[in-house]
Amino acid sequence: MTVRRTMFGRPLRGVAFDVAVAALVALISLTAAVNQPGGWAATLVGVAMAAALVLRRTHPSAVTVVVAALALVQVIAGWGPLVYDIAVLIALYSVVKYGERLRDGVVAGAVAAVGVLLAAAQTPHVVQWWITALWYALVTGAVWLVALNVRTRRLYVLSLEERATTLEREREAESRAAVAEERTRIARELHDVVAHSMAVMIVQADGARFMLDSDPAQARTAVKVVADTGRQALEEMRRLVGVLRDADPGGGADGLVVAADPEHRRLALAELPDLLTRFGDAGLRIRSTVTGAPPALPPGLELTVYRVVQEALTNALKHAGVGAGVEVCLAYTTEAVVVRVVDDGQGRPLVSPTPSGGHGLLGMRERVTVYDGSLTAGPRPVGGWQVDVRLPLPSEPATEVIAA
C-alpha cells in the first residue's frame, strides 16, 4: 500500500488528523469566548494552544513546552480551568507517545501533576478541593498511561519491522555468497577444461610441425584437430569470461577468484552411470532413460549436465529420503539437451544429514545460465519434486581445410 506524503515528508493522513484536532480545539475556544473568564484574551490563548498542536507528532517536546507555558499564563491570569485545556492532555499524550526519549514524557507528567494542583486550587469550591484534584489526577494519569502503552506497542512493532529488514538483508547476503561460491566453482572447472584444450592443441601442433614433410596427410589431420579444439576452447573461454564479468567489479560478495585445482578431475557424461550407481547404493531407487543419440558436446556443457544430475539426486536423497523412487531422463535433440529428474517423495528420512553437492537451485541455475539454458524446479501435484533443465546445443564449428 502506497502512503501519500506531503512536501515535508509526513504522511498526508497524519497531517490531516492533526489539523482536524487543532481545528477542533480552536473551535471550542471560539465557541466559549463570550462566557468563559478572560473573554477574548483567553480565547487567543486557546487558539495559540490549538495552533501548536499541528506539530505534535514531529516536535512533541516543543509543543508540550508551548502548551504548558500558555497554561501557566492562564493560571497567572486567574482564569481557572477552561474547556480548551483539553489541549494540555493532547500535548501530554503526544510527548509520551512520540517523544524521542521517555524521560521527556516523565518530565511532562510531573509538570502536569503540578498543573493539576494549581487547577484544583483555582476551581470554584463547590466541593472540597482535594476531590477536584483527585479527579483531575485520575484523568491526567489515565491519559499518560494510555500514551505509554501505545508508545510501547509502537516501539515493539518498529523493532519487529527492523528485525525483519535485517533478516531479509542477511538472506540476500547469504544468497549472494552462495552464488559467488558456485560461480567460482564453475569458473575453476571451465578453467581446467580450457587448459586441457590448450594442452591438446600444443601436442597436435608440435606433431604437425614434425610430420609436415614426412606425412602431410597426418599433419593436415593434426592441424584440423588444433583448429577445432581452438574454436571449442575459445567458446569455453567466452563463457568463462561471462561468468567473471557477472561478478562484482569492486570485489564484494560476488567477486570471483579463479584458481586451478590440482586434484580436480574432469567429469563427463561417460561417468553418469557411475554417479547413478553411487546414489543407488546410497538408497535411491533410480530408473534412467536416454533418448536420442548423444552428439559431441563441449566439455563444459557435459560438465554442466553432470553437475545438474548430481545436484538433483543429492536433493532427492536429502529431502525425499532413502528408498524414494527417482526417474532420470536425458534427451538429446538436434537443438538441445534436456535433463529431467523426478522423485516420488516416498522415501524415509535420513538418520544423518547428507553433505550437499552445491547450493541447490541457486547453483544449478547459475550453471544453466552460463550456457543460456532454462531451469524449472518445483513440487509435483502428486507428491515429490521435479527438476527440468534445457541446455541449447552450440552451433557446429566450421571445419578448416588446409591444402597440402
Secondary structure by P-SEA (a helix, b strand, c coil): cbbbbccccccaaaaaaaaaaaaaaaaaaaaaccccccaaaaaaaaaaaaaaaccccccaaaaaaaaaaaaaaaaaaccccccccaaaaaaaaaaaaccccaaaaaaaaaaaaaaaaaaaaaccccccaaaaaaaaaaaaaaaaaaaaaaaaaaaaaaaaaaaaaaaaaaaaaaaaaaaaaaaaaaaaaaaaaaaaaaaaaaaaaaaaaaaccccaaaaaaaaaaaaaaaaaaaaaaaaaaaaaaaccccccccbbbbbbcccbbbbcccaaaaaaaaaaaaccbbbbbbccccccccaaaaaaaaaaaaaaaaaaaacccccbbbbbbbbbcccbbbbbbbbccccccccccccccccaaaaaaaaaaaacbbbbbbbcccbbbbbbbbbbbccccbbbbbcc
